[in-house]
Amino acid sequence: MITSSDERLRRQAGIHSLRLSDTRVTFEPDGVVHLPPRGWLPHTTDEFWHAHPEYLDD
């Protein structure tokens, strides 16, 4: 399945693992946080977000 990077950025993370020798390392997302975009990136502008709505949730 081919997914655009825009879609990938909007999807919730899945559980991923990798093995390092005898050790298994697992990334397990534990929740979702919704903030206004400038809460995450305070130095951006409203104009930037209006120009790039594909990076925003509804």
RONURO-492726 format. One line per field, with one value per residue (C-alpha): residue in three letters; x, y negated, z. Coordinates in Angstrom, 2 decimals. Each point is the difference from the previous one (the first is absolute). Layout:
BEGIN
vexvex <- ala_...;
x <- X_...;
y <- Y_...;
z <- Z_...;
This chain:
BEGIN
vexvex <- met_ile_thr_ser_ser_asp_glu_arg_leu_arg_arg_gln_ala_gly_ile_his_ser_leu_arg_leu_ser_asp_thr_arg_val_thr_phe_glu_pro_asp_gly_val_val_his_leu_pro_pro_arg_gly_trp_leu_pro_his_thr_thr_asp_glu_phe_trp_his_ala_his_pro_glu_tyr_leu_asp_asp;
x <- 0.00_1.39_-0.90_0.77_2.05_-2.95_-2.22_2.74_0.35_-3.74_-0.26_0.36_3.24_-0.06_2.00_3.44_2.80_3.57_2.49_3.49_1.91_-1.94_-2.02_-3.34_-0.80_-3.66_-1.49_-3.52_-2.00_-1.99_-2.44_-0.94_0.38_-1.89_1.46_-0.30_2.89_1.72_-0.05_2.48_1.83_-0.35_2.23_-2.23_-2.61_-3.71_0.83_2.17_-2.80_-2.54_2.38_0.50_-3.34_1.00_2.06_-2.95_-2.65_-3.62;
y <- 0.00_-3.39_-2.88_-3.66_-1.70_-2.30_2.99_1.56_-3.14_-0.01_3.69_1.20_1.85_3.78_2.34_0.70_2.24_0.77_2.48_-1.02_3.21_1.71_-3.11_-0.90_-3.75_-0.97_-3.44_0.03_-3.22_-0.67_-2.69_-2.96_-3.67_-2.68_-3.49_-3.01_0.17_-2.98_1.86_2.44_-2.46_-3.44_-1.82_0.81_-2.44_0.26_-0.74_3.11_2.21_-1.54_0.82_3.61_1.33_3.56_0.19_-0.84_2.25_-0.95;
z <- 0.00_-0.98_2.29_-0.53_2.70_0.73_0.81_2.11_2.11_0.78_0.97_3.56_0.67_0.16_2.18_-1.48_1.23_-0.93_1.32_1.11_0.63_2.82_0.87_-1.53_-0.02_-0.45_-0.59_1.36_-0.39_3.14_-1.04_-2.10_0.82_-1.90_0.13_-2.24_-2.49_1.57_3.33_-1.54_-2.24_1.62_-2.49_-2.97_-1.26_-0.67_-3.64_-0.16_1.31_-2.37_-2.87_1.23_1.30_-1.00_3.21_2.26_1.47_-0.34;
